[in-house]
Amino acid sequence: MPESTPSEARNAMHQLIGPDAAPDHLPRPDAPDAPLQVGDYALKPTRVIDLLRPFMRERRLNGIREIVAKRTRTVVPVIEGVVNTGNVSAVMRSTEAMGYQDLHVIATGGRYKHSERTAKGAQRWLDVHQWDAPVPCVEHLQQRGYRVAAMHLDDEAVPIASLDFTTPTALVFGNERDGVSDELRDAADISCIIPMDGFTESFNISVAAAVGLYHARHDRIQRQGTHADLSEAEQIRLTARLCMRSVTKADSVLQRVLRERGETP
């Protein structure tokens, strides 16, 4: 499997994640009613949906609404220093398929391995936050009320089943060879493990993430009856943003429609 230089790897990671990686970056609690910036126009989320509706099939819009209604931001997966792009793709697919909206990727350099495995378009529907170092990512999440749990075996690690995932939690998975970095472990609030009963001492990162995220989802359903928990306003905002990702050149389309209607910024 060919390897890349660090600079090539960062470019490959950006291409893998795609142009929709940068979300709103609003401080928590989010301001779901805040306008969306479209060129020089500031539009309410409901207006964005109404303006884009003629450019979408009704089935697509209904599908977006149904999926958004199943989303959560209360649990956030984080991957640190993962050097195989195929594993990043696999984690993105698990994240999206199990109803998590955010994914944080900490790219700490090193030589990356390229893989033919793809995210199957999962990155299009996620908010992927990119970081160059672990501590700023951890501090960002902690400031927004998340407990940061590093998946790492140490003397103080607790079984993942002991955590309450109805509490805002960032679940961190380390790279394929070294696991979670010392920097991140020191900054995290807690360490946890997935108990194992065989001779094998660790899971592949993509497997660990899938098992961990499935457990968190199951735990939330067991405790509160549902995994999803976005408010109505949060759902409307996310629906508007995903509509913009569904329509080709949505920014240009919206600005053209507004100009044709004689509206100015």
GUMAR-378343 format. One record per residue (C-alpha): residue number from 1; residue in one letter; x, y, z. Coordinates in nm, 4 decimals. Each point is the difference from the previous one (the first is absolute). Example, Ala and Ser with C-alpha at 12.3 -4.5 7.8 and 13.67 -1.06 7.14 Angstrom:
(1; 'A'; (1.2300; -0.4500; 0.7800)) (2; 'S'; (0.1370; 0.3440; -0.0660)) 
This chain:
(1; 'M'; (0.0000; 0.0000; 0.0000)) (2; 'P'; (0.1692; 0.3302; -0.1074)) (3; 'E'; (0.0851; 0.2571; 0.2653)) (4; 'S'; (0.0044; 0.3772; -0.0248)) (5; 'T'; (0.2018; 0.2810; 0.1500)) (6; 'P'; (-0.1683; 0.1967; 0.2834)) (7; 'S'; (-0.0919; 0.2903; -0.2304)) (8; 'E'; (-0.1432; -0.2361; -0.2589)) (9; 'A'; (-0.1886; -0.1810; 0.2742)) (10; 'R'; (-0.1630; 0.3197; 0.1258)) (11; 'N'; (-0.1142; 0.0786; -0.3528)) (12; 'A'; (-0.1314; -0.3541; -0.0374)) (13; 'M'; (-0.1861; 0.0295; 0.3312)) (14; 'H'; (-0.1564; 0.3274; -0.1120)) (15; 'Q'; (-0.1086; -0.1602; -0.3259)) (16; 'L'; (-0.1364; -0.2986; 0.1898)) (17; 'I'; (-0.2063; 0.2126; 0.2369)) (18; 'G'; (-0.1156; 0.2303; -0.2790)) (19; 'P'; (-0.1005; 0.3660; -0.0298)) (20; 'D'; (-0.2782; -0.0242; 0.2586)) (21; 'A'; (0.2410; -0.0614; 0.2866)) (22; 'A'; (-0.0237; 0.3459; 0.1530)) (23; 'P'; (-0.3333; 0.0379; 0.1843)) (24; 'D'; (-0.1386; 0.3021; 0.1765)) (25; 'H'; (0.2389; -0.0198; 0.2988)) (26; 'L'; (-0.2613; 0.1679; 0.2177)) (27; 'P'; (0.0674; -0.0036; 0.3749)) (28; 'R'; (-0.2177; -0.2271; 0.2105)) (29; 'P'; (-0.2808; 0.0437; 0.0622)) (30; 'D'; (-0.0414; 0.0361; -0.3757)) (31; 'A'; (-0.2145; 0.2777; -0.1431)) (32; 'P'; (-0.2224; -0.2070; -0.2300)) (33; 'D'; (-0.2076; 0.3010; -0.1040)) (34; 'A'; (0.3057; 0.1970; -0.1130)) (35; 'P'; (-0.0009; 0.0833; -0.3729)) (36; 'L'; (0.2043; -0.1986; -0.2490)) (37; 'Q'; (0.2467; 0.2040; -0.2004)) (38; 'V'; (-0.0424; -0.0442; -0.3760)) (39; 'G'; (0.2357; 0.2381; -0.1742)) (40; 'D'; (-0.1015; 0.3431; 0.1250)) (41; 'Y'; (-0.3476; -0.1223; 0.0975)) (42; 'A'; (-0.0923; -0.1039; 0.3560)) (43; 'L'; (-0.2893; -0.2440; -0.0274)) (44; 'K'; (-0.2136; -0.1711; 0.2609)) (45; 'P'; (0.0259; -0.3807; -0.0191)) (46; 'T'; (-0.3696; -0.0288; -0.0891)) (47; 'R'; (0.0519; 0.2442; -0.2890)) (48; 'V'; (0.2902; -0.2057; -0.1327)) (49; 'I'; (-0.2190; -0.3115; -0.0040)) (50; 'D'; (-0.2865; 0.1793; -0.1737)) (51; 'L'; (0.2280; 0.1517; -0.2661)) (52; 'L'; (0.1749; -0.3294; -0.0773)) (53; 'R'; (-0.3151; -0.2116; 0.0005)) (54; 'P'; (-0.0714; 0.0487; -0.3756)) (55; 'F'; (0.3502; -0.1340; -0.0744)) (56; 'M'; (-0.0464; -0.3225; 0.1970)) (57; 'R'; (-0.2238; -0.3003; -0.0323)) (58; 'E'; (-0.2543; -0.0145; 0.2796)) (59; 'R'; (0.1250; -0.3480; 0.0828)) (60; 'R'; (0.3520; 0.1350; 0.0599)) (61; 'L'; (-0.1243; 0.2785; 0.2286)) (62; 'N'; (-0.2167; -0.2414; 0.1981)) (63; 'G'; (0.2932; -0.2396; 0.0270)) (64; 'I'; (0.2226; 0.2737; 0.1395)) (65; 'R'; (-0.2626; 0.0931; 0.2564)) (66; 'E'; (-0.0423; -0.3621; 0.1083)) (67; 'I'; (0.3734; -0.0508; 0.0478)) (68; 'V'; (0.0493; 0.3325; 0.1792)) (69; 'A'; (-0.2757; -0.1000; 0.2445)) (70; 'K'; (0.2211; -0.2954; 0.1023)) (71; 'R'; (0.3162; 0.2039; 0.0612)) (72; 'T'; (0.1880; 0.0875; 0.3193)) (73; 'R'; (0.2882; 0.2295; 0.0887)) (74; 'T'; (0.0107; -0.1148; 0.3633)) (75; 'V'; (0.2581; -0.2684; -0.0757)) (76; 'V'; (0.2903; 0.0997; -0.2226)) (77; 'P'; (0.2539; -0.2462; -0.1429)) (78; 'V'; (0.3597; 0.1217; -0.0252)) (79; 'I'; (0.2822; -0.1741; -0.1872)) (80; 'E'; (0.3612; 0.0953; 0.0657)) (81; 'G'; (0.3017; -0.0599; -0.2201)) (82; 'V'; (-0.1611; -0.2683; -0.2149)) (83; 'V'; (0.2461; -0.0705; -0.2811)) (84; 'N'; (-0.2081; -0.2212; -0.2284)) (85; 'T'; (-0.2498; 0.1942; -0.2071)) (86; 'G'; (-0.2101; -0.3150; -0.0337)) (87; 'N'; (-0.0477; -0.0082; 0.3763)) (88; 'V'; (-0.1043; 0.3665; 0.0007)) (89; 'S'; (-0.2557; -0.0835; -0.2692)) (90; 'A'; (-0.1295; -0.2953; 0.2015)) (91; 'V'; (-0.0407; 0.2122; 0.3146)) (92; 'M'; (-0.1875; 0.2667; -0.1969)) (93; 'R'; (-0.2380; -0.2636; -0.1335)) (94; 'S'; (-0.0674; -0.1391; 0.3494)) (95; 'T'; (-0.0443; 0.3502; 0.1421)) (96; 'E'; (-0.2547; 0.1020; -0.2626)) (97; 'A'; (-0.1838; -0.3321; -0.0095)) (98; 'M'; (-0.0578; 0.0013; 0.3767)) (99; 'G'; (-0.1445; 0.3498; 0.0150)) (100; 'Y'; (0.2917; 0.2086; 0.1262)) (101; 'Q'; (0.0301; 0.3396; -0.1675)) (102; 'D'; (0.3490; 0.1144; 0.1020)) (103; 'L'; (0.3386; -0.1612; -0.0489)) (104; 'H'; (0.3304; 0.1512; 0.1105)) (105; 'V'; (0.3180; -0.1021; -0.1821)) (106; 'I'; (0.3378; 0.0838; 0.1570)) (107; 'A'; (0.2704; -0.0267; -0.2671)) (108; 'T'; (0.3342; -0.0050; 0.1800)) (109; 'G'; (0.2270; -0.0635; -0.2985)) (110; 'G'; (0.2075; -0.3037; -0.0823)) (111; 'R'; (-0.0036; -0.2160; -0.3080)) (112; 'Y'; (-0.3497; -0.0900; -0.1070)) (113; 'K'; (-0.1075; -0.3115; -0.1845)) (114; 'H'; (-0.2541; 0.0329; -0.2766)) (115; 'S'; (-0.2798; -0.2524; -0.0318)) (116; 'E'; (-0.2529; -0.0690; -0.2703)) (117; 'R'; (-0.2779; -0.0232; 0.2592)) (118; 'T'; (-0.2345; 0.2963; -0.0189)) (119; 'A'; (-0.2442; 0.1751; 0.2301)) (120; 'K'; (-0.2836; -0.0732; -0.2470)) (121; 'G'; (-0.1049; 0.3653; 0.0176)) (122; 'A'; (-0.0366; 0.0040; 0.3803)) (123; 'Q'; (0.2169; 0.3124; 0.0279)) (124; 'R'; (-0.2610; 0.1921; -0.2006)) (125; 'W'; (-0.2502; -0.0270; 0.2850)) (126; 'L'; (0.2358; 0.0491; 0.2954)) (127; 'D'; (0.1527; 0.3067; 0.1627)) (128; 'V'; (0.3679; -0.0935; 0.0013)) (129; 'H'; (0.2248; 0.2196; 0.2148)) (130; 'Q'; (0.3734; -0.0136; -0.0777)) (131; 'W'; (0.2760; 0.0673; 0.2522)) (132; 'D'; (0.3800; 0.0040; -0.0204)) (133; 'A'; (0.0624; -0.0821; 0.3670)) (134; 'P'; (-0.1875; -0.1877; 0.2755)) (135; 'V'; (-0.0095; 0.2557; 0.2833)) (136; 'P'; (-0.1879; 0.2771; -0.1898)) (137; 'C'; (-0.2576; -0.2590; -0.1069)) (138; 'V'; (-0.0462; -0.1290; 0.3557)) (139; 'E'; (-0.0252; 0.3523; 0.1425)) (140; 'H'; (-0.2529; 0.0973; -0.2673)) (141; 'L'; (-0.2205; -0.2946; 0.0930)) (142; 'Q'; (0.0357; 0.0482; 0.3746)) (143; 'Q'; (-0.0918; 0.3674; -0.0296)) (144; 'R'; (-0.3204; -0.1131; -0.1704)) (145; 'G'; (-0.0895; -0.2265; 0.2876)) (146; 'Y'; (0.1277; -0.3350; -0.1272)) (147; 'R'; (0.1643; -0.2610; 0.2181)) (148; 'V'; (0.2992; -0.1252; -0.2009)) (149; 'A'; (0.0410; -0.3771; 0.0285)) (150; 'A'; (0.3153; -0.1488; -0.1515)) (151; 'M'; (-0.0208; -0.3608; -0.1121)) (152; 'H'; (0.3205; -0.1179; 0.1646)) (153; 'L'; (0.1069; -0.2721; 0.2405)) (154; 'D'; (0.1687; 0.1362; 0.3120)) (155; 'D'; (-0.0237; -0.0527; 0.3763)) (156; 'E'; (-0.2967; 0.2364; 0.0301)) (157; 'A'; (-0.1932; -0.1107; -0.3084)) (158; 'V'; (-0.3616; -0.1055; 0.0534)) (159; 'P'; (-0.2160; -0.2280; -0.2168)) (160; 'I'; (-0.1927; 0.1928; -0.2626)) (161; 'A'; (-0.3215; -0.1468; 0.1460)) (162; 'S'; (0.0507; 0.2082; 0.3154)) (163; 'L'; (-0.0411; 0.3284; -0.1894)) (164; 'D'; (-0.3330; 0.1802; -0.0329)) (165; 'F'; (-0.0208; 0.1153; -0.3610)) (166; 'T'; (-0.3001; 0.2224; 0.0610)) (167; 'T'; (0.2687; 0.2319; 0.1413)) (168; 'P'; (0.1783; 0.1994; -0.2738)) (169; 'T'; (0.3019; -0.2146; -0.0813)) (170; 'A'; (0.2838; 0.0117; -0.2511)) (171; 'L'; (0.1263; -0.3542; -0.0610)) (172; 'V'; (0.3614; 0.0027; -0.1218)) (173; 'F'; (0.1609; -0.2779; -0.2050)) (174; 'G'; (0.3761; -0.0032; -0.0587)) (175; 'N'; (0.2069; -0.1074; -0.2967)) (176; 'E'; (0.0668; -0.3495; -0.1272)) (177; 'R'; (0.3425; -0.0490; 0.1559)) (178; 'D'; (0.0351; 0.2157; 0.3126)) (179; 'G'; (-0.3590; 0.0680; 0.1042)) (180; 'V'; (-0.0856; 0.3291; 0.1697)) (181; 'S'; (0.2927; 0.2389; 0.0474)) (182; 'D'; (0.1410; 0.0943; 0.3423)) (183; 'E'; (-0.1077; 0.3598; -0.0612)) (184; 'L'; (-0.3589; -0.0975; -0.0548)) (185; 'R'; (-0.0111; -0.2450; 0.2909)) (186; 'D'; (0.1297; 0.2701; 0.2342)) (187; 'A'; (-0.2632; 0.2469; -0.1227)) (188; 'A'; (-0.2909; -0.2492; 0.0009)) (189; 'D'; (-0.2442; -0.0317; 0.2894)) (190; 'I'; (-0.0089; -0.3786; 0.0125)) (191; 'S'; (0.1380; -0.3145; -0.1654)) (192; 'C'; (-0.2221; -0.2891; -0.0995)) (193; 'I'; (0.0345; -0.3376; -0.1678)) (194; 'I'; (-0.2029; -0.2514; -0.1943)) (195; 'P'; (0.0425; -0.3241; 0.1998)) (196; 'M'; (0.1515; -0.2877; -0.1992)) (197; 'D'; (-0.0007; -0.3711; 0.0779)) (198; 'G'; (0.2466; -0.1400; -0.2542)) (199; 'F'; (0.3763; -0.0121; -0.0496)) (200; 'T'; (-0.0194; 0.3006; -0.2314)) (201; 'E'; (0.0891; 0.3144; 0.1943)) (202; 'S'; (-0.1589; 0.2663; -0.2160)) (203; 'F'; (-0.2523; 0.0728; -0.2736)) (204; 'N'; (0.0698; 0.1667; -0.3309)) (205; 'I'; (-0.0911; 0.3700; 0.0311)) (206; 'S'; (-0.2970; -0.0312; -0.2350)) (207; 'V'; (-0.1339; -0.2984; 0.1963)) (208; 'A'; (0.0573; 0.1701; 0.3374)) (209; 'A'; (-0.1866; 0.3088; -0.1209)) (210; 'A'; (-0.2911; -0.2049; -0.1350)) (211; 'V'; (-0.0308; -0.1997; 0.3245)) (212; 'G'; (0.0382; 0.3082; 0.2202)) (213; 'L'; (-0.2493; 0.2091; -0.1935)) (214; 'Y'; (-0.2514; -0.2830; -0.0152)) (215; 'H'; (0.0286; -0.0433; 0.3773)) (216; 'A'; (-0.0501; 0.3737; 0.0582)) (217; 'R'; (-0.3085; -0.0016; -0.2205)) (218; 'H'; (-0.1410; -0.3068; 0.1785)) (219; 'D'; (0.0731; 0.1545; 0.3404)) (220; 'R'; (-0.1855; 0.3188; -0.0904)) (221; 'I'; (-0.3036; -0.1924; -0.1220)) (222; 'Q'; (-0.0029; -0.2155; 0.3140)) (223; 'R'; (0.0200; 0.3006; 0.2315)) (224; 'Q'; (-0.2314; 0.2490; -0.1692)) (225; 'G'; (-0.1869; -0.1910; -0.2686)) (226; 'T'; (0.1584; 0.1804; -0.2932)) (227; 'H'; (0.3358; 0.0731; -0.1566)) (228; 'A'; (-0.1062; 0.3162; -0.1833)) (229; 'D'; (-0.0288; 0.3251; 0.1924)) (230; 'L'; (0.0292; 0.3021; -0.2284)) (231; 'S'; (-0.2544; 0.2709; 0.0769)) (232; 'E'; (-0.2481; 0.1024; -0.2686)) (233; 'A'; (0.2009; 0.3138; -0.0755)) (234; 'E'; (0.3235; -0.2004; -0.0220)) (235; 'Q'; (-0.1668; -0.2434; -0.2395)) (236; 'I'; (-0.1208; 0.2825; -0.2244)) (237; 'R'; (0.3468; 0.1535; -0.0126)) (238; 'L'; (0.1677; -0.3305; -0.0779)) (239; 'T'; (-0.2645; -0.0781; -0.2624)) (240; 'A'; (0.0750; 0.3329; -0.1697)) (241; 'R'; (0.3734; -0.0683; -0.0001)) (242; 'L'; (-0.0452; -0.3508; -0.1408)) (243; 'C'; (-0.2313; 0.1348; -0.2685)) (244; 'M'; (0.2813; 0.2319; -0.1007)) (245; 'R'; (0.2288; -0.3016; -0.0296)) (246; 'S'; (-0.2578; -0.1827; -0.2089)) (247; 'V'; (-0.0496; 0.2673; -0.2644)) (248; 'T'; (0.2870; 0.0537; -0.2422)) (249; 'K'; (0.1576; 0.3435; 0.0520)) (250; 'A'; (-0.2700; 0.0863; 0.2535)) (251; 'D'; (0.1645; 0.3323; 0.0927)) (252; 'S'; (-0.0136; 0.1175; -0.3599)) (253; 'V'; (-0.3546; -0.1280; -0.0443)) (254; 'L'; (-0.1241; 0.1828; 0.3089)) (255; 'Q'; (0.1690; 0.3276; -0.0916)) (256; 'R'; (-0.1347; -0.0175; -0.3559)) (257; 'V'; (-0.3575; -0.0636; 0.1202)) (258; 'L'; (0.0215; 0.2873; 0.2458)) (259; 'R'; (0.1340; 0.2387; -0.2637)) (260; 'E'; (-0.2765; -0.1040; -0.2407)) (261; 'R'; (-0.2495; 0.0883; 0.2717)) (262; 'G'; (0.1580; 0.3419; 0.0355)) (263; 'E'; (0.1323; -0.0665; 0.3503)) (264; 'T'; (0.3264; 0.1589; 0.1096)) (265; 'P'; (0.2269; -0.1085; 0.2891)) 
